[in-house]
């Protein structure tokens, strides 16, 4: 099953539904984290630094410290928190630490070498930047060369958004409790979490609260995958038109077309706005290069508009025709910029009943929302949800941990992909993949989840083979994407 993701308010509801379990959730969290810590520091007698904060995350830290001390590790626990102000469960964890002979220091001893640092300063309830001694402890943790284990979430990272609140611990490992949170997976989260492990603490998480968010991965949509029978022809694989390729931008439309061909679309027409465009693509002669009106006039199952489209009056007219049609479509790149400048087009998009998929990066999302890029990135999930609602479109807000929102409100975060994808043409390849899936009559939600994950997974496969990440180019993703797609459709042959 795909991994669920919960917002902070949902985690609180799950904790409340659990009630007074035995052993308590904090005890269970301490046990799970101590088990991981001992795998990170397998030898007895090693020095472990535990940083405890003023709330329940600090209580988790005291629980871990007590268990590691019992395992004959040399544990130094540092906390600037006032013991009298600790929550009840955290205060009880402190008493257990003291009963075991543990001492709490106000500052980290100098000239000590640590085998492991455990970050239990702040958890998912943090709403403002850490200050004073807590900020200094975050800097101390980040200055270490040993493994750093964060409890629940790296301190300073916003649980719902992945935004760093002033400063945050850069952990090598994070053990998160009950379920994944979006902040671990998007924006700054992946760069601060390191290796991520979930400890459900013995709870029936999905039973307590049905999830609305999931990790985007093949398992999420395994039930919709369609294996082709032997009795099959290209008409059943769908017809796709790609509209774009204005002067100087032919490559964008051709990249999208090549990706669509190799991801299984039966026929791909590329409507090029450049009047001097070639008659065929020597790299993929199977593509049918056409005048845009001719491409749009075919009997189509899906349309991609935007790769290299430009923002001319002609481009705007084509966009209006696509939006007015009852054909499933992907709106990408300049199609989104044109949409941002025309309220009538936005209103028409919102009225569409056919599947609509939009693929903004943060800059395009900002223009569509009349906001700044900083505002979009401050809460990527909220920004993507607003776009999906306003435009009645399945939406991917691209970036580190791309956020996906389906029309019905279900949401996903994609974990595949790497920094090598910061390269021109990646979005064009993605739009071709999405168009191919729509043409093969996958739903907009299925195309979005499968296509976005596949795009990133292809880049990961290349890097695993030593291609990139530096210098990775968009066209290189197409063949590994095809191989992965076939392995998903026919796992026995993978």
BELJOSUL-V98287 format. One record per helix or strand of 2 or more residues. SS is the DSSP state (alpha for helix, beta for strand). FROM is the first residue (numbers start at 1). TO is the last residue. If there is no record, write none. Layout:
ss->SS from->FROM to->TO
ss->SS from->FROM to->TO
//
This chain:
ss->beta from->4 to->5
ss->alpha from->8 to->18
ss->alpha from->25 to->40
ss->beta from->47 to->52
ss->alpha from->56 to->70
ss->beta from->74 to->78
ss->alpha from->83 to->85
ss->alpha from->88 to->99
ss->beta from->104 to->105
ss->beta from->116 to->120
ss->alpha from->132 to->142
ss->beta from->147 to->151
ss->beta from->173 to->177
ss->alpha from->182 to->184
ss->alpha from->189 to->193
ss->beta from->195 to->199
ss->alpha from->205 to->208
ss->beta from->213 to->216
ss->alpha from->218 to->224
ss->alpha from->234 to->237
ss->beta from->239 to->244
ss->alpha from->250 to->262
ss->beta from->267 to->272
ss->beta from->288 to->290
ss->alpha from->292 to->296
ss->beta from->302 to->305
ss->alpha from->313 to->324
ss->beta from->328 to->331
ss->alpha from->334 to->341
ss->alpha from->343 to->351
ss->beta from->356 to->358
ss->alpha from->362 to->369
ss->alpha from->373 to->378
ss->alpha from->380 to->391
ss->beta from->394 to->397
ss->beta from->403 to->405
ss->beta from->411 to->414
ss->alpha from->419 to->421
ss->alpha from->426 to->439
ss->alpha from->444 to->464
ss->alpha from->474 to->489
ss->alpha from->491 to->493
//
